[in-house]
Amino acid sequence: MSSAVDEDTVRAVNAGRETLGAMLRSAQKHLQKVFIVFLLGFVGTFYALRIYIWDFLEATAKAEMDLTTAAATDVITRTPFEVILLQAKIGLLVGIVVAIPALLYFSRDALRRRGVESVVPISKRYQAGFALTSATLFIAGVAYAYAIFFPYAFNFLGVVSVDAGVKPSFGITEFTEFIALLTLSFGLAAQLPLFMSVLAYTEIVPYETFRDKWRYAIVGITVFGALFSPPDPFTLLMWAAPLVILYVFSLGLAKLVTNIRRRGAAKGYGSGTTLMKRRVLQFSGAMVAGFLAVLAAIGLGAFEWLERELYPRFPEGYRPTGESTVEVLAAEGGLAGEVAAALVVAAGLGFLALLAYTIKVLQSPVYPPEAVLRSADLEDVDFEVLDADDVPELSARVFLEMEEDQALEIAREAMYDDDREKAEAILDRFDTLNAEAEEGEVPEGARAAADAEGAEEEGGLLQSTAAGVVDSFTEEETTEEDIGGYAYDIAFILNSLTSKMFRLVALFMIVLAGTFFLLYQGALKDVLVLFLDRVPQEVLHEVAVRNDADPAGMTLEMLIDEMGLLIALHPVEVLIFIVKVSFIAAVVAVLPLLLYYSWPAARERGLVRGDSRVFLIWGGALLVGFAAGTYIGFFWIAPAVISYLVADAINAQMVVSYRMNSFFWLVIYTTVGVGFLFNIIVTMALFHVGGIVSYRSMRRAWRGIVLLVFFLAALFSARGVLTMLVVAFPIGFTYVLGLAVLHVLTLGGRLFGGGGGGDVDPEITAD
C-alpha cells in the first residue's frame, strides 16, 4: 500500500527531527545552565507577581478612576488555587521564553555542523543592534500601554459598568489575560518601524508597496485594534491613532533607508551602510548633546524659569497648572531624578525631531529601484531623484516614448535645480536615441522593450485561456451545470441585492448604532431599575442585608449601586453585552427587508413561491409580537422567575451576586423570548396564508424541524444539557402548538385549498 505522505515530506520531517536531536545532544552538557535560566525566569516571575506586579496592575487600572468608581472596582478570585496556579502558568511561560535563547546559544555549534546558518551573513554587532532596537521599541509600546492606554481604558470601562448598575468585580484570570493580551499587542505593534524599514531595506517588500497600500494599512490597524481593544470608539481611537502616526513615521524611515540603499547600489557603493551609519551617529550625537543641554538647564532652574516667565504668557485656558511628572521627578529624585527627567525631555525632543524629519523625507521623491532604471516606461521614472550619472542607466524605451516638449521640460526643471550636467545628459541621450531610431537602427533598450511586449502578448494569450476557464464563474457564460445548483442560485440572489445593499446596510447601521447609543447612555440602568421595581421589595432588601448593605432610606437606584446584585468578571463584559444586544436588534430589523428584496430573485430561480409583500406584513407582525411578548415577560414572567430564584438562594443562607451576563440574558430569555415564541405562531400563520410555506409542508416536516431545534440548541448552548432543554423545549413545543392552531384555522387543512396553499402540495402547485 502506498504511503499517503510523499518522500519530500518524509525527508523534511526526518531532517527536522535530526536537527532537533542534534541541538538537544549538543545542549546536554549545558542543560544544567539552560535549566538554571528557566528556573530564574520561573521563580523570578512567580515572586514578582506576588510582591509587586498584582498591586501594580490594580493601581494602573484605578489610576484615572474617580473615588466612586475606584471604590466599586475590585479584582477577585473565585477558586482557592486560582491565583497561585495563574502565577505558576505565567512563570512557566516566561521561563520557557527566556530559556529558548540560551538553548539556541549552547547548541549553535551543532546547528552550524548541520548547515543551519543565516542566508545573509550578519555580524554580531548588527545582531546586537537589531535586538537592542527591537527591545527598545517593545518597551516603548508597553510604556504607552501602562502610562496612557490602560488607565483611561479601565476608567472608561469602570464608569460604563457602574452607570449600568453593575459592580466591576474583575476575575483575576480574566483581568490578567486582558492586560497581558493588550500588553503583548502594544509591544508587537511598536515593532512596526523596525519591521517596515528592514523589509524596505532588503527589498523583500518594496517601499512603494507600503506607500501605495497605506489605506489598507489603516484599515488593518483599525481592525487589529477592534480585535484586541474594548469594543467602543474611545479606546479604539486611543489604540489606532498612535499606530497610524507610527505607520507614517515608519513610512518615512522606510523611504530613508530605501533611498540610501538604492542610491548606494546604483553608484557602486555597496548597500549604502556607510551613509546609514553616518546618519545614525549624527542623530545619536544630537541626542547626547540635547540630553546634556537639558540636564544643565534643569540644574540651572529651567523649570522655575518656565513657571515664572513663560507660562504666564500662555492664554488663560491653555496655561499649564501644577507640577508635571517630570518636574516632580527632578525635584524629588536628586541627581538621579534630574538625569531621568533630562532623559525623558531629550527623548521627547528627539521624537519630535524624528517626526519633523520624517515629514520632510515623505515630501521628497523616492529613488527608483534598479529594475525601474533598466526597463521602466516613461511614466515610471521620477527624474527629480536622478543624477547626471543615472541618465545613461535608464532604458532606451524611456527616451523613445518621450516627446521633444517633454524632454525640454525635464531638462528645464533640472536647470531650475541648478543641475546643468543632468539637463545636458537628458537632452544628449534623447537626441542620440531618436537619431538612431530615424536611421533605422534599433537600440538595445528598444529591442528589450519589444521582447517585453511580445512576452506581454504571450501572457495575454495565457490570460485569455485562463479567462476562458474562469468564464464559467461569470454571469454571461455560466450555466447551472458549470457550477452546480445552489451555488449559482445564491450568487444570482446576491447579485440581485446589489442595488438594495445601501438600504440594507443603512438600516442595519442605524439600528445597531441607535441601540448601542441608547444602552451606552444609561438605558441599561433604566431597564434594570424598571425591572427590579417589579421584584418584591422585601426580596431586594434581604439581598442588600446579605450583601452588607443597609437598605434603610435608600431609593431603588441607590440600593442597586450598594448591594452589588450584578457583577462583571471581565473588564469588557458590559460593553460586549451591549454590542451583542445591538447586533441582534439590527439583524432582526433587517431580516424582513432582506427577504422582501431577495424574494423576486429566489422565485425566479424556482426556490420559493408566494407573495413577497407578506414579508413586509411579517416584519410589522414581528415588531408587534416582540413588543407584546416583551411587555408580558418583562412585567410578569421575568420578575416572578427572578424572585423565585433569589428567594431560593436567600433561603439557602447565601450572598446573592449574579454575573451581569447571566442575569441579563435570563431577563432577555424570559421577556424577548416570550415575544419570539409568539412570533413563531404568527410566522407560521402568515407564511401559510401568503402561500410561502403550506400547512401540509409544515406538518410533514415537524419531526425534522423539532430535531433541528434541539440540534442547534445543543450546538450553541455551551452550558450543558439543562440549558439546551430550557432553550429547545419551549421552541419545539411552540412549533407543535402552531401546527395545532393552523389545523384549527384551516379546518384540518381543507380551508384555503386553492388560494392559500393550505391543502395543496407545493410540488404540484403553479405560482
C-alpha positions in Angstrom: 0.0 0.0 0.0 1.4 3.4 -1.0 2.1 6.0 1.7 -0.2 9.0 2.0 2.9 11.2 2.6 5.3 11.9 -0.2 9.1 11.3 0.0 9.9 15.0 0.2 7.7 15.5 3.3 9.3 12.4 4.9 12.8 13.8 4.3 11.8 17.2 5.6 10.4 15.7 8.8 13.4 13.5 9.3 15.8 16.4 8.8 13.9 18.5 11.3 13.9 15.6 13.8 17.6 15.1 13.3 18.3 18.8 13.7 16.3 19.0 16.9 18.1 15.9 18.2 21.5 17.4 17.4 20.5 20.6 19.3 19.4 18.6 22.3 22.5 16.4 22.3 24.8 19.4 21.9 23.0 21.1 24.8 23.1 18.1 27.1 26.3 19.2 28.7 24.9 22.7 29.1 21.4 21.5 30.1 22.0 22.5 33.7 22.7 26.1 32.6 19.6 26.2 30.4 17.5 24.8 33.3 19.0 27.5 35.6 18.0 30.2 33.2 14.5 28.6 33.0 14.3 28.4 36.8 15.4 32.1 37.2 12.7 33.2 34.8 10.1 31.0 36.5 10.9 31.8 40.2 11.6 35.5 39.4 8.2 35.9 37.7 6.4 34.0 40.4 7.6 36.2 43.2 7.5 39.4 41.2 3.8 38.7 40.7 3.2 38.1 44.4 5.3 41.0 45.7 4.8 43.8 43.1 3.0 43.1 39.9 -0.5 42.4 41.2 -0.6 45.6 43.2 0.9 47.5 40.2 -1.7 46.2 37.8 -4.6 47.1 40.1 -3.1 50.6 40.7 -2.7 51.1 37.0 -6.3 50.1 36.4 -7.6 52.6 39.0 -5.1 55.4 38.2 -7.7 57.6 36.4 -10.9 56.5 38.2 -12.8 58.8 40.4 -13.3 57.7 44.0 -16.8 56.2 43.4 -15.7 54.0 40.5 -12.4 53.0 42.2 -14.2 52.0 45.4 -16.7 49.9 43.4 -14.0 48.2 41.3 -12.4 45.0 42.7 -10.2 42.2 41.5 -11.4 38.9 42.9 -10.6 35.2 42.8 -13.2 32.6 42.6 -11.3 29.4 43.5 -8.8 28.7 46.2 -6.0 27.8 43.8 -6.7 30.4 41.0 -4.1 32.9 42.0 -1.2 30.5 42.7 -1.9 28.5 39.5 -2.1 31.7 37.5 1.3 32.7 38.9 2.7 29.3 38.1 1.4 29.4 34.5 2.8 32.9 33.8 6.1 32.0 35.4 6.3 28.8 33.4 5.7 30.7 30.2 8.3 33.4 31.0 10.8 30.7 32.0 10.4 28.9 28.6 10.7 32.2 26.7 14.0 33.2 28.4 15.3 29.6 28.2 14.9 29.3 24.4 17.7 31.8 23.5 20.0 30.0 26.0 19.2 26.7 24.3 19.9 28.1 20.9 23.2 29.7 22.1 24.5 26.5 23.6 23.5 24.4 20.5 24.9 26.9 18.0 27.9 24.7 17.0 25.6 21.7 16.4 23.4 23.9 14.2 26.4 25.0 12.2 27.5 21.4 11.6 24.0 20.6 10.4 24.3 23.5 7.9 21.7 25.7 9.7 23.1 29.3 9.1 21.8 32.7 8.2 21.4 33.1 4.5 22.7 36.7 4.8 25.8 36.9 7.0 25.2 39.4 9.8 27.8 40.5 12.2 27.3 40.1 16.0 27.3 43.9 16.2 24.4 44.2 13.9 22.6 41.4 15.6 23.1 43.2 19.0 21.9 46.5 17.5 18.8 44.8 16.0 18.0 43.1 19.3 18.5 46.3 21.2 16.3 48.3 18.8 13.6 45.7 18.9 13.7 45.6 22.8 13.6 49.4 23.0 10.6 49.6 20.7 8.8 46.8 22.6 9.4 48.7 25.9 8.2 51.9 24.4 4.9 50.2 23.3 4.4 48.7 26.7 5.2 52.0 28.4 2.5 53.7 26.3 0.0 51.0 27.3 0.6 51.3 31.0 1.1 55.1 31.1 -1.8 56.2 28.9 -4.0 53.4 27.5 -4.7 51.2 30.5 -5.6 54.0 33.0 -8.0 55.7 30.7 -9.4 52.5 29.2 -10.1 51.0 32.6 -11.6 54.2 33.8 -14.0 54.2 30.8 -14.9 50.5 31.4 -15.4 51.1 35.1 -17.7 54.1 34.5 -19.8 52.2 31.9 -20.2 49.3 34.4 -21.2 51.5 37.3 -23.6 53.5 35.2 -25.3 50.3 34.2 -25.8 49.3 37.8 -23.1 46.6 37.6 -20.2 46.2 40.1 -16.8 45.8 38.4 -15.6 42.7 40.2 -12.9 41.6 37.7 -11.9 37.9 38.0 -8.1 37.7 38.4 -7.8 35.4 35.4 -9.9 37.5 33.1 -8.2 40.7 34.3 -4.7 39.3 33.8 -5.5 37.8 30.4 -7.0 41.1 29.2 -4.0 43.1 30.3 -1.4 40.5 29.0 -3.0 40.3 25.6 -3.1 44.1 25.2 0.4 44.5 26.6 1.7 41.9 24.0 -0.2 43.6 21.2 1.2 47.0 22.0 4.7 45.7 22.3 4.4 43.9 18.9 2.7 46.9 17.3 5.7 49.1 18.3 7.9 46.9 16.1 6.4 48.5 13.1 9.2 51.0 12.3 11.8 48.2 12.5 9.7 45.8 10.6 8.9 48.1 7.7 12.4 49.6 7.5 14.1 46.1 7.4 11.6 44.8 4.7 12.1 48.0 2.6 15.9 48.0 3.0 16.1 44.3 1.9 13.5 45.0 -0.9 11.5 42.0 0.4 8.6 44.4 0.4 9.5 47.5 -1.6 8.8 50.9 -0.1 6.3 51.6 -2.9 4.1 48.8 -1.6 3.9 50.4 1.8 3.3 53.8 0.3 0.6 52.7 -2.2 -1.2 50.4 0.3 -1.5 52.9 3.1 -5.3 52.9 3.1 -5.2 49.1 3.6 -2.7 49.6 6.4 -5.0 52.0 8.2 -8.0 49.6 7.8 -5.8 46.8 9.0 -4.7 48.8 12.1 -8.3 49.6 12.9 -9.4 46.0 12.5 -6.5 44.8 14.6 -7.4 47.4 17.3 -11.0 46.3 17.2 -10.0 42.7 17.9 -7.6 43.5 20.7 -9.2 46.6 22.4 -12.5 47.1 24.1 -15.4 47.5 21.6 -16.0 51.2 21.9 -14.9 54.2 19.8 -13.0 55.9 22.6 -10.5 53.1 23.3 -10.3 52.1 19.7 -9.2 55.7 18.9 -6.6 55.5 21.7 -5.3 52.3 20.1 -5.4 53.2 16.4 -4.3 56.9 16.5 -0.7 56.2 17.8 -0.4 53.3 15.4 -1.4 55.4 12.4 1.2 58.0 13.5 3.7 55.2 13.9 2.9 53.9 10.4 3.6 57.4 8.9 6.9 57.6 10.8 7.7 54.0 9.7 6.9 55.0 6.1 9.4 57.9 6.3 12.0 55.7 7.8 11.4 53.0 5.2 11.8 55.7 2.5 15.0 56.9 4.0 16.7 53.5 4.1 15.3 52.7 0.6 16.9 55.8 -0.9 20.2 55.1 0.9 20.3 51.5 -0.4 19.2 52.2 -3.9 21.5 55.2 -4.5 24.4 53.3 -2.9 23.8 50.3 -5.1 23.4 52.5 -8.2 26.7 54.3 -7.5 28.6 51.1 -6.8 29.0 51.8 -3.1 27.5 48.6 -1.9 24.3 48.8 0.1 24.7 52.2 1.5 25.6 51.1 5.0 28.3 53.8 5.4 25.8 56.6 4.9 23.4 54.8 7.2 26.0 54.6 9.9 26.8 58.3 9.5 23.1 59.3 9.9 22.7 57.1 13.0 25.9 58.6 14.5 24.7 62.1 13.8 21.3 61.5 15.4 22.9 59.8 18.4 25.3 62.7 18.8 22.5 65.2 18.7 20.5 63.2 21.3 23.5 63.1 23.6 24.1 66.8 23.2 20.4 67.5 23.8 20.5 65.4 26.9 23.5 67.2 28.3 21.9 70.6 27.5 18.6 69.7 29.2 20.5 68.3 32.2 22.4 71.6 32.5 19.3 73.6 32.1 17.5 71.7 34.9 20.4 72.2 37.2 20.2 76.0 36.5 16.5 76.1 37.3 14.8 75.8 33.9 11.5 74.6 35.4 11.3 77.6 37.8 12.1 79.9 34.8 9.3 78.3 32.8 6.7 78.8 35.5 7.9 82.4 36.2 8.5 83.7 32.7 6.9 81.5 30.0 3.7 80.0 31.4 2.1 83.4 32.3 2.3 84.4 28.6 0.0 81.5 27.6 -3.7 82.2 27.1 -5.9 81.6 30.2 -7.4 78.3 29.1 -4.1 76.8 27.9 -1.8 77.8 30.8 -0.2 74.8 32.5 -1.2 74.4 36.1 0.5 72.4 38.8 3.8 70.4 38.6 4.2 67.9 35.8 5.6 64.4 36.5 8.9 65.4 35.0 9.2 68.4 37.4 8.3 66.2 40.4 10.9 63.6 39.3 13.6 66.3 39.0 12.7 67.9 42.3 12.4 64.9 44.5 14.8 62.4 42.9 18.1 64.3 43.5 20.8 63.9 40.8 19.3 60.6 39.6 15.9 62.3 39.2 17.4 65.2 37.2 19.1 62.6 35.0 15.9 60.7 34.4 14.0 64.0 33.8 16.6 65.1 31.3 16.4 61.7 29.5 12.6 62.0 29.2 12.8 65.5 27.9 15.6 64.7 25.5 13.7 61.6 24.2 10.6 63.8 23.6 12.6 66.3 21.7 14.3 63.6 19.7 10.9 62.1 18.8 9.7 65.5 17.6 12.8 65.9 15.6 12.4 62.5 14.0 8.8 63.3 13.3 9.7 66.5 11.5 12.5 64.8 9.6 10.0 62.0 8.6 7.6 64.6 7.2 10.5 66.1 5.2 11.5 62.7 3.9 8.0 61.9 2.9 7.8 65.1 0.9 10.9 64.2 -1.1 10.8 61.8 -4.1 11.9 58.2 -3.7 14.9 56.9 -5.7 13.7 54.3 -8.2 14.8 50.6 -7.9 17.3 49.2 -10.3 14.6 47.3 -12.2 12.9 50.6 -13.0 16.2 52.2 -14.1 16.8 49.3 -16.5 13.4 48.6 -18.1 10.8 51.2 -17.0 8.3 53.1 -19.0 8.5 56.9 -19.1 5.6 57.2 -16.6 7.5 55.1 -14.0 10.6 57.3 -13.9 11.0 60.2 -11.5 13.8 62.4 -12.9 13.9 64.5 -9.8 15.7 61.8 -7.8 18.2 61.0 -10.5 21.7 62.4 -11.0 23.5 63.0 -14.3 25.3 59.7 -13.9 21.9 57.9 -13.6 20.6 59.1 -17.0 22.7 56.6 -19.2 21.4 53.8 -17.0 17.8 54.4 -18.0 16.2 52.2 -20.6 16.2 53.5 -24.2 12.5 52.9 -24.2 12.1 55.9 -21.8 13.5 58.4 -24.3 11.9 56.8 -27.3 8.5 57.3 -25.7 9.4 60.9 -24.8 8.2 63.8 -26.9 10.5 66.7 -27.6 8.5 69.1 -25.4 8.7 66.6 -22.5 12.5 66.3 -22.8 12.8 70.1 -22.8 10.6 70.4 -19.8 12.5 67.8 -17.8 15.8 69.5 -18.7 14.4 72.9 -17.8 13.4 71.5 -14.3 16.9 70.2 -13.9 18.3 73.7 -14.7 15.9 75.2 -12.1 17.6 72.9 -9.6 21.0 74.2 -10.7 22.0 70.8 -12.2 23.2 71.7 -15.7 25.1 68.5 -16.1 21.9 66.4 -15.7 20.0 68.6 -18.1 22.7 68.2 -20.8 22.7 64.4 -20.2 19.0 64.1 -20.7 18.9 66.2 -23.9 22.0 64.4 -25.3 20.5 60.9 -24.7 17.2 62.0 -26.2 18.7 63.4 -29.3 21.1 60.4 -29.8 18.4 57.7 -29.4 15.9 59.4 -31.6 18.5 60.0 -34.3 19.4 56.3 -34.3 15.7 55.4 -34.5 15.2 57.6 -37.5 18.2 55.9 -39.2 16.5 52.6 -38.8 18.8 51.3 -36.0 17.0 49.5 -33.2 18.7 50.4 -29.9 19.3 47.6 -27.5 16.9 49.0 -24.9 14.1 49.3 -27.6 14.7 45.7 -28.6 14.3 44.6 -25.0 11.1 46.6 -24.9 9.9 44.8 -28.0 10.7 41.5 -26.4 8.8 42.6 -23.3 5.8 43.5 -25.5 6.0 40.0 -27.1 6.0 38.4 -23.7 3.0 40.5 -22.8 1.2 39.2 -25.8 2.1 35.7 -24.9 1.0 36.4 -21.3 -2.2 37.9 -22.8 -2.8 34.5 -24.6 -2.3 32.7 -21.4 -4.5 35.1 -19.6 -7.2 34.8 -22.3 -7.0 31.0 -22.0 -7.3 31.2 -18.2 -10.2 33.7 -18.6 -12.0 31.1 -20.7 -11.8 28.7 -17.7 -12.9 31.4 -15.3 -15.7 32.4 -17.6 -17.7 29.6 -16.1 -18.0 31.7 -13.0 -19.1 34.9 -14.8 -22.7 35.9 -15.2 -22.7 35.8 -19.0 -21.2 32.4 -19.7 -22.1 30.5 -16.6 -24.5 27.6 -16.7 -26.0 25.7 -13.9 -24.0 22.6 -15.0 -20.7 24.5 -14.7 -21.0 25.4 -11.0 -23.9 23.4 -9.7 -27.3 24.2 -8.5 -27.4 26.1 -5.2 -24.0 28.0 -5.7 -25.4 29.7 -8.8 -28.7 30.3 -7.1 -27.0 32.1 -4.2 -24.8 34.1 -6.5 -27.9 35.1 -8.5 -29.8 36.2 -5.4 -26.8 38.2 -4.0 -26.3 39.9 -7.4 -30.0 41.0 -7.3 -29.4 42.6 -3.9 -26.6 44.9 -5.1 -28.8 47.9 -5.8 -30.6 47.5 -2.5 -27.5 46.9 -0.4 -27.1 50.5 0.6 -30.6 50.5 2.2 -29.9 47.2 4.0 -26.6 48.4 5.3 -28.0 51.8 6.3 -30.9 50.2 8.2 -28.5 47.8 9.9 -26.1 50.5 11.0 -28.9 52.9 12.1 -30.5 50.2 14.3 -27.1 49.0 15.6 -25.8 52.5 16.4 -29.1 53.6 17.8 -29.4 50.6 20.2 -25.8 50.8 21.2 -26.1 54.6 21.9 -29.2 54.2 24.0 -27.8 51.3 26.1 -24.5 53.1 26.4 -26.1 56.3 27.6 -27.8 54.7 30.5 -30.8 52.8 29.1 -29.4 49.6 30.5 -29.5 51.0 34.0 -33.1 52.3 33.4 -34.2 48.9 32.2 -32.6 47.3 35.3 -34.4 49.8 37.7 -37.7 49.3 35.9 -37.3 45.5 36.1 -36.2 45.3 39.7 -39.1 47.6 40.6 -41.4 44.6 39.7 -39.5 42.3 42.1 -40.9 42.3 45.7 -39.1 44.9 47.7 -38.7 42.6 50.7 -36.7 40.3 48.5 -34.3 43.1 47.4 -33.9 44.3 51.0 -33.0 40.8 52.1 -30.4 40.7 49.3 -29.0 44.0 50.4 -28.7 42.8 54.0 -27.0 39.6 52.9 -24.6 41.7 50.8 -23.6 44.0 53.8 -25.7 47.0 52.6 -28.2 49.0 54.7 -31.4 49.4 52.7 -32.9 51.9 55.1 -33.8 55.2 53.4 -32.4 54.2 50.0 -34.0 54.6 46.7 -34.0 51.7 44.3 -31.2 53.2 42.2 -29.1 53.7 45.4 -29.9 50.2 46.5 -28.7 48.7 43.2 -25.4 50.5 43.5 -24.8 49.5 47.1 -25.9 45.8 47.2 -23.9 44.6 44.3 -26.5 42.3 42.9 -24.8 42.2 39.5 -21.1 41.9 38.9 -18.9 41.9 35.8 -16.0 39.4 35.9 -14.4 40.6 32.7 -13.4 44.2 32.1 -15.3 44.4 28.8 -18.3 42.3 29.8 -20.8 45.1 29.9 -19.6 46.5 26.6 -19.7 43.1 24.9 -23.2 42.6 26.1 -24.3 46.0 24.7 -22.7 45.1 21.4 -24.4 41.7 21.2 -27.8 43.1 22.0 -27.4 45.9 19.4 -26.3 43.4 16.8 -29.2 41.1 17.4 -31.6 44.1 17.2 -30.1 45.2 13.9 -30.3 41.6 12.4 -34.0 41.3 13.5 -34.7 44.7 11.9 -33.0 43.9 8.6 -34.2 40.3 8.1 -37.7 41.0 6.8 -36.5 43.7 4.4 -33.7 41.4 3.2 -36.2 38.6 2.5 -38.5 41.1 0.8 -35.8 42.3 -1.6 -34.3 38.8 -2.3 -37.7 37.1 -2.8 -38.2 38.0 -6.5 -34.8 36.6 -7.5 -35.4 33.5 -5.4 -38.8 33.0 -7.0 -37.3 33.4 -10.5 -34.8 30.6 -9.7 -37.7 28.4 -8.6 -36.6 28.2 -5.0 -39.7 29.8 -3.4 -43.2 30.8 -4.1 -45.8 33.2 -2.7 -46.1 36.9 -2.4 -43.0 38.9 -1.2 -45.3 41.5 0.3 -46.0 39.0 3.0 -42.6 39.8 4.4 -43.4 43.4 5.0 -46.5 42.3 6.9 -44.4 39.8 8.7 -41.9 42.5 9.7 -44.7 44.5 11.3 -46.1 41.4 12.9 -42.7 40.6 14.4 -42.4 44.0 15.8 -45.9 43.8 17.4 -45.2 40.3 18.6 -41.9 41.2 20.2 -43.4 44.2 21.8 -46.4 42.3 23.2 -44.3 39.3 24.4 -41.6 41.6 25.9 -44.2 43.6 27.8 -45.8 40.4 29.2 -42.5 38.8 30.0 -40.8 41.9 31.4 -43.6 42.9 33.8 -44.9 39.5 34.9 -42.9 36.4 33.9 -39.3 37.5 34.3 -39.9 39.2 37.8 -41.6 36.0 39.0 -38.7 33.8 37.8 -36.0 36.1 39.3 -37.9 36.5 42.6 -38.2 32.7 42.9 -34.5 32.2 42.2 -33.4 34.9 44.6 -35.7 33.7 47.3 -34.4 30.2 46.9 -30.8 31.5 47.3 -31.7 33.5 50.4 -33.4 30.5 52.0 -30.1 28.7 51.5 -28.3 31.5 53.5 -26.3 32.7 50.5 -24.9 36.0 49.4 -26.6 36.8 46.1 -24.4 38.2 43.4 -25.2 37.3 39.8 -22.9 37.7 36.9 -24.2 40.5 34.7 -24.1 38.4 31.6 -26.1 35.5 33.0 -28.7 37.8 34.7 -29.4 40.0 31.7 -29.6 37.0 29.3 -32.0 35.4 31.6 -34.1 38.5 31.6 -33.9 38.6 27.8 -34.9 34.9 27.5 -37.9 35.5 29.7 -39.0 38.7 28.1 -38.0 38.9 24.4 -38.1 35.1 24.4 -41.8 35.2 25.0 -42.2 37.5 22.0 -40.1 35.1 20.0 -42.3 32.2 20.9 -45.4 34.2 20.0 -43.8 35.2 16.7 -43.2 31.5 15.8 -47.0 31.0 15.6 -47.5 34.3 13.8 -44.9 33.4 11.2 -46.4 30.0 10.6 -49.8 31.6 10.0 -48.6 34.3 7.7 -46.4 32.0 5.6 -49.4 29.6 5.2 -51.8 32.4 4.2 -49.2 34.1 1.9 -48.5 30.8 0.1 -44.9 30.8 1.1 -44.9 27.5 3.1 -48.1 25.5 3.3 -49.6 24.0 6.4 -49.1 20.5 5.0 -45.4 21.1 4.4 -45.0 22.4 8.0 -46.9 19.3 9.3 -44.9 16.8 7.2 -41.6 18.3 8.4 -42.4 18.7 12.1 -40.1 15.9 13.2 -37.1 17.2 11.3 -37.7 20.8 12.5 -38.0 19.8 16.1 -34.9 17.7 15.9 -33.1 20.6 14.2 -34.1 22.9 17.0 -32.6 20.5 19.6 -29.5 20.1 17.5 -29.0 23.8 17.2 -29.6 24.3 20.9 -27.1 21.6 21.7 -24.6 23.2 19.3 -24.9 26.8 20.6 -25.6 26.0 24.3 -22.2 25.6 25.9 -23.5 25.3 29.4 -24.8 21.8 29.5 -27.8 19.6 28.8 -30.2 21.6 31.1 -29.6 24.8 29.2 -30.2 23.0 25.9 -33.5 21.7 27.2 -34.5 25.1 28.6 -33.9 26.7 25.1 -35.0 23.9 22.8 -38.1 22.5 24.6 -40.2 25.8 24.5 -39.3 26.4 20.8 -40.2 22.8 19.8 -43.4 22.9 21.9 -44.4 26.3 20.3 -43.9 24.9 16.8 -46.2 22.0 17.6 -48.7 24.4 19.1 -48.5 26.5 16.0 -49.4 23.4 13.9 -52.4 22.8 16.2 -53.5 26.4 15.7 -53.2 26.1 11.9 -55.1 22.8 12.0 -58.0 24.5 13.7 -57.8 27.6 11.5 -57.7 25.6 8.2 -60.3 23.1 9.4 -57.9 20.2 9.3 -56.1 21.5 6.2 -59.1 21.8 3.9 -59.5 25.5 4.1 -57.7 27.7 1.5 -57.2 24.7 -0.6 -56.7 26.7 -3.8 -55.6 30.1 -2.8 -53.6 29.9 0.4 -51.9 26.6 -0.3 -53.3 25.1 2.9 -54.3 21.8 1.3 -52.2 21.8 -1.8 -48.8 20.2 -2.2 -46.3 22.8 -3.3 -44.6 20.4 -5.7 -47.7 20.3 -8.0 -48.9 23.9 -7.5 -48.0 26.5 -10.0 -47.2 30.1 -9.0 
